[in-house]
Amino acid sequence: MALEDEERRIAALRALAHPLRLQMLSLLTGAPMSAAELGRELGSSQALASYHLRRLSDAGLVELAEERSRRGGRERRYRVAPVDLDRRPPVPDDEGHALMLEAMIEQLRRRGAQRAPSPDLPDLTVDAELWVEPGDWARIRDAVAEAMVRLHDAARPPRQPGTVRVGVTALLFPMRASGIMPSPATPTEAPPPAATALEGS
């Protein structure tokens, strides 16, 4: 049973590791949508949206919300599956984590390009690489997870009157204690002699 659970978690991680599927999950948080509706919202074909929706469904990340008649056929609308906050071991899939990170980076770049600063809607920018006690880390991680659940619970359908579009990217994780590398912006070599002479003149 534990092996089956681990395999499901790996499948879910792999399914998440795609920018378009991350966007679809965000949309499905606000309201149930069909593949056709997702395609229109994302500017993609219904066939492509349907493919990615099946991947999310197969991984247990979305579930059928309703099925209704439409234009002589049946339309299936999906919603995000309930969020699981329990503490389980990390998914043992380094390649999957790397793919997920790349997808999140692409999403962050896309959202950052659409940032719209407003004095009435202050934003928040945080970046940290710290040493903390395990108990403090667990409490902070849980607090952030619960805040994300509240945010998702507050989600509404796209462009509903009275709502604003916001972006959030969160990735919290423990790091290896060894192998600390200098930032690319941190000089690792002495400046060339010509530059040193110029600065000292």
LINRA-V137598 format. One record per helix or strand of 2 or more residues. SS is the DSSP state (A for helix, B for strand). FROM is the first residue (numbers start at 1). LEN is the number of residues. If there is no record, write none. Layout:
ss = {SS & SS}
from = {FROM & FROM}
len = {LEN & LEN}
//
This chain:
ss = {A & A & A & A & B & B & A & A & A}
from = {2 & 19 & 35 & 46 & 62 & 73 & 94 & 134 & 193}
len = {15 & 12 & 8 & 13 & 9 & 8 & 20 & 20 & 8}
//
